[in-house]
Amino acid sequence: MTIYDISEKAGVSIATVSRVLNGSKNVSAKTREHVLEIMDRYGYTPNAFARGLGLNTMRTIGIMCADSSDPYLAKAIYFIEQKLRANNYDSLLCCTGYDPKAKAASMNLLITKKVDGIILAGSNFVHEKACENQYIADAAAQVPVMLLNADLDLPNVYSVVSDDYTSMYTATLEMFQSGTEDILYFYNSNSFSGKRKLAGFLAAMEKMHFSAAEVMTRFYRGSHEDIHAMVACLKQFHENGHIFHGIIAADDILAVAGVKYAREMHYRIPEDISVLGYNNSMPALCCEPELTSIDNKQETLCQHLIVTLLGVLEGKEMPKKTVFSGEIIKRGTTR
């Protein structure tokens, strides 16, 4: 049973059957019900590839992420897939890792699968050197490419980002002005987003007249799942003679490690030490006291990204870059 058979048995054109399959509004309710009844009667299951050949669309979006075990990326993929499914689009997911060659290979794979667009979830896909972003430019010459929380000015590339710089700048100033002066910045990523967060922290410390030599930062290189290793990293920093009464972390997992560190050092929170995280994710509610965190509006970003992509696919003029502001959600780990 093919689309041609359904067309003949329903007494409608192939184009009408195609519109029904793709949820087009240009079909009357009566005709839609009739075609669907014929499909059901004959047990017809549309072949996505064949449908794509006829309509110049597979109604499938490629999604790339570096590491789906990362809590932030996993949640982003969930939001993206939910929004795509609600708009009758399927998705293909590639977990690329961090190697540039693997990223380029995954991009090429999705292109060969005839996807209608590609979403790069997370900011690890954009690099400082233009030559390292050529794989994105090459893909964008064929399909729209959407960047979640990264920015790249290329034709047919669209960015939806959280203002990580301003969010971190504001949070750092607030912690300092609350009476916490010796602040450690604890981070684990040099991605586009990671660099914006660090820049915001450094700018706020400069605003408070701290020199580069006085600013404390600690980079954690281990697994994002090994909280004990994060705690050990903080303890080692302390044992090396660095005294700090505030921890601003680049994500909530690092911040939870900061709370655990404070407990093991017998510090009172927030009286002796303040801790602030980023992402306002579930771990923020799983420690005691609950964690103050920056809400980077992840769900809003993902939803707007899909709205932008669908607009592009429909031939509409859509903004090349959309920026959302974060919000500090205050809980018990800060004054």
C-alpha positions in Angstrom: 0.0 0.0 0.0 1.5 3.3 -1.1 0.5 7.0 -1.1 -0.7 6.5 -4.6 -3.1 3.7 -3.6 -4.5 5.8 -0.8 -5.0 8.7 -3.2 -7.0 6.4 -5.6 -9.1 4.8 -2.9 -9.9 8.1 -1.2 -10.7 9.8 -4.5 -8.3 12.7 -3.8 -5.1 13.9 -5.3 -1.7 12.7 -4.1 -1.0 16.3 -3.0 -4.0 16.2 -0.7 -2.8 12.9 0.9 0.6 14.5 1.3 -1.0 17.6 3.1 -2.9 15.3 5.4 0.3 13.3 6.3 2.1 16.6 7.1 -0.6 18.2 9.1 -1.2 21.0 6.6 -4.1 23.4 7.4 -4.9 23.6 3.7 -7.2 20.6 3.9 -10.8 20.6 5.1 -11.7 18.7 8.2 -14.1 16.5 6.2 -11.4 15.5 3.7 -8.8 15.0 6.4 -11.1 12.6 8.3 -11.9 10.7 5.1 -8.3 10.3 4.1 -7.3 9.2 7.6 -10.2 6.7 7.6 -8.9 5.1 4.4 -5.3 4.9 5.8 -6.6 3.3 8.9 -8.8 0.8 7.0 -6.0 -0.4 4.8 -3.3 -0.2 7.6 -1.2 2.3 5.7 2.0 3.5 7.5 3.7 6.4 5.7 7.3 5.9 4.7 9.2 9.0 5.9 11.9 8.8 3.3 9.4 8.4 0.4 7.3 11.2 1.8 10.3 13.4 2.0 11.2 12.8 -1.7 7.7 13.9 -2.7 7.5 17.0 -0.5 11.1 18.1 -0.4 11.0 17.6 3.3 11.7 14.8 5.7 10.0 16.7 8.6 13.1 15.6 10.6 15.5 17.8 12.5 19.0 16.7 13.4 20.2 17.5 17.0 23.8 17.4 18.0 25.1 17.6 21.6 28.5 16.9 23.0 27.5 14.8 25.9 23.9 13.7 26.6 24.9 12.6 30.2 25.4 16.3 31.0 22.3 17.3 33.0 21.9 20.7 31.3 22.2 19.2 27.8 19.9 16.2 28.6 17.2 18.6 29.8 17.7 20.8 26.7 17.3 17.8 24.4 14.1 16.9 26.2 12.6 20.4 25.7 13.7 20.5 22.1 12.3 17.1 21.2 9.0 17.8 23.0 8.5 21.0 21.0 9.5 19.4 17.7 7.1 16.5 18.3 4.3 18.9 19.1 4.8 20.4 15.6 4.9 17.0 13.9 8.7 16.8 13.4 10.9 13.9 14.2 14.5 14.2 15.3 17.8 12.4 15.0 20.3 12.8 17.8 24.0 12.6 17.5 26.2 12.7 20.7 29.5 13.9 19.3 31.9 14.2 22.2 34.3 17.1 22.1 36.6 16.2 19.3 36.3 18.6 16.3 36.6 15.8 13.7 33.7 13.9 15.4 31.6 17.0 15.4 32.2 17.5 11.7 31.5 13.9 10.9 28.2 14.0 12.8 27.2 17.1 10.9 27.9 15.4 7.6 26.0 12.3 8.7 22.9 14.4 9.5 23.1 16.2 6.1 23.2 12.8 4.3 20.0 11.9 6.2 18.2 14.7 4.4 17.2 16.5 7.7 15.3 19.8 7.3 17.5 21.6 9.8 20.2 21.0 12.5 20.2 22.1 16.1 23.5 22.4 18.0 22.6 22.0 21.6 25.1 23.7 23.9 28.0 26.1 23.3 30.8 23.6 22.7 30.3 23.6 18.9 31.5 27.2 18.3 35.2 27.9 18.4 37.3 31.1 18.3 39.0 30.4 15.0 36.9 30.8 11.9 38.5 27.8 10.3 37.2 25.6 13.1 33.7 26.7 12.4 33.8 25.9 8.7 31.8 22.7 9.2 28.9 24.8 10.5 29.1 27.2 7.6 29.2 24.2 5.1 26.1 22.7 6.7 24.3 26.1 6.8 24.8 26.3 3.0 22.3 23.4 2.8 19.9 23.7 5.8 19.3 26.2 8.6 21.5 25.7 11.6 20.3 26.7 15.1 22.7 27.4 18.0 21.4 27.0 21.5 23.3 29.3 23.8 26.1 30.1 21.4 26.6 32.9 18.9 28.0 32.7 15.4 27.4 35.3 12.6 27.1 33.2 9.5 24.4 33.0 6.7 21.5 30.7 7.6 22.8 30.3 11.2 20.4 31.4 14.0 21.3 31.9 17.7 19.2 31.8 20.8 21.3 32.7 23.9 21.1 33.4 27.5 23.0 36.6 28.6 25.5 34.6 30.7 27.9 37.6 30.9 25.4 40.0 32.5 23.9 37.3 34.7 27.3 36.4 36.2 28.3 40.0 36.5 25.2 40.9 38.4 25.4 37.9 40.7 29.0 38.6 41.6 28.3 42.2 42.4 25.3 41.2 44.6 27.4 38.6 46.5 30.2 41.2 47.1 27.8 43.9 48.1 26.1 41.5 50.6 29.4 41.5 52.5 31.3 38.5 50.9 34.5 39.9 49.6 36.8 36.8 49.2 35.0 35.1 46.3 36.2 32.1 44.4 35.0 31.4 40.9 34.7 27.6 40.4 34.3 26.5 36.8 34.8 23.5 34.4 34.3 24.7 30.8 36.0 26.9 28.3 33.0 26.8 25.9 31.4 29.9 24.4 29.0 30.1 27.4 31.8 29.2 29.9 33.9 32.1 28.6 31.0 34.5 28.9 30.4 33.5 32.5 34.0 33.9 33.4 34.2 37.3 31.7 31.2 38.5 33.7 32.8 37.4 37.0 36.1 39.1 36.1 34.4 42.3 35.1 32.5 42.5 38.3 35.6 41.9 40.4 37.4 44.6 38.4 34.4 46.9 39.2 35.1 46.2 42.8 38.7 47.3 42.3 40.3 43.8 42.5 43.4 43.4 40.5 44.0 40.3 38.4 46.4 39.0 41.0 43.8 39.2 43.7 41.0 37.5 41.8 40.6 33.8 42.7 39.5 31.2 40.1 39.7 27.5 40.1 39.3 25.2 37.0 38.0 21.7 37.7 39.1 19.2 35.0 37.4 16.0 36.2 34.1 14.3 35.5 30.9 16.3 35.9 29.5 13.4 37.9 32.3 13.1 40.5 31.2 15.5 43.3 33.8 14.0 45.6 36.6 15.0 43.2 35.1 18.5 43.0 35.2 18.8 46.8 38.8 17.5 46.8 39.6 20.2 44.3 38.3 22.9 46.5 40.1 21.5 49.6 43.4 21.4 47.7 42.9 25.0 46.7 42.3 25.9 50.4 45.3 23.9 51.5 47.4 25.8 49.1 46.8 28.9 51.2 43.7 30.5 49.4 41.1 31.8 51.8 37.6 32.4 50.4 34.2 33.1 51.9 32.2 32.9 48.8 31.9 30.4 45.9 30.3 31.3 42.6 30.1 28.2 40.4 29.6 27.9 36.7 26.9 25.2 37.2 24.7 23.8 40.0 26.7 20.5 40.3 29.9 22.5 41.0 27.9 24.6 43.5 26.5 21.5 45.3 30.2 20.4 45.7 30.8 23.8 47.2 28.0 23.2 49.8 29.5 19.8 50.5 32.9 21.4 50.9 31.6 23.9 53.4 29.9 21.2 55.4 33.1 19.1 55.6 35.1 22.3 56.6 32.4 22.9 59.3 31.5 26.3 57.9 28.1 27.8 58.5 26.1 28.6 55.3 25.7 31.4 54.5 27.2 33.0 57.6 30.7 31.8 57.1 30.6 31.1 53.3 28.1 31.9 50.6 27.5 29.6 47.5 25.8 30.4 44.2 25.2 28.1 41.3 24.1 28.4 37.7 21.2 26.8 35.7 18.6 26.6 38.5 18.4 22.9 38.0 17.1 20.1 40.1 20.3 19.7 42.2 19.7 23.3 43.5 16.7 21.9 45.5 18.5 18.7 46.6 21.0 20.2 49.0 20.7 21.7 52.5 20.2 24.6 52.5 18.7 24.9 49.1 21.0 26.5 46.6 20.8 30.1 45.3 21.2 29.8 41.5 20.9 31.7 38.3 18.0 30.7 36.2 19.2 31.0 32.6 15.7 30.4 31.2 16.6 27.1 29.5 13.1 26.0 28.6 12.3 29.4 27.2 15.5 29.3 25.1 14.6 25.9 23.7 11.0 26.8 22.9 12.1 30.0 21.1 14.7 28.2 19.2 12.1 25.8 17.7 9.7 28.7 17.0 12.6 30.4 15.1 13.5 27.2 13.2 9.9 26.6 12.2 9.6 30.1 11.0 12.7 29.8 8.9 11.4 26.5 7.4 8.2 28.3 6.5 10.1 31.0 4.6 9.5 33.8 7.2 12.0 36.4 8.2 13.3 35.5 11.6 15.8 37.2 13.9 19.3 36.0 13.5 20.0 36.3 17.3 17.7 36.4 20.3 19.0 37.1 23.8 17.2 36.3 27.0 18.2 37.6 30.5 18.9 35.3 33.4 17.4 35.7 36.9 18.9 35.1 40.3 16.7 32.7 42.3 17.7 33.4 45.9 17.6 30.5 48.4 19.5 29.6 51.6 23.1 29.5 50.5 23.6 33.3 50.1 23.0 36.2 52.4 
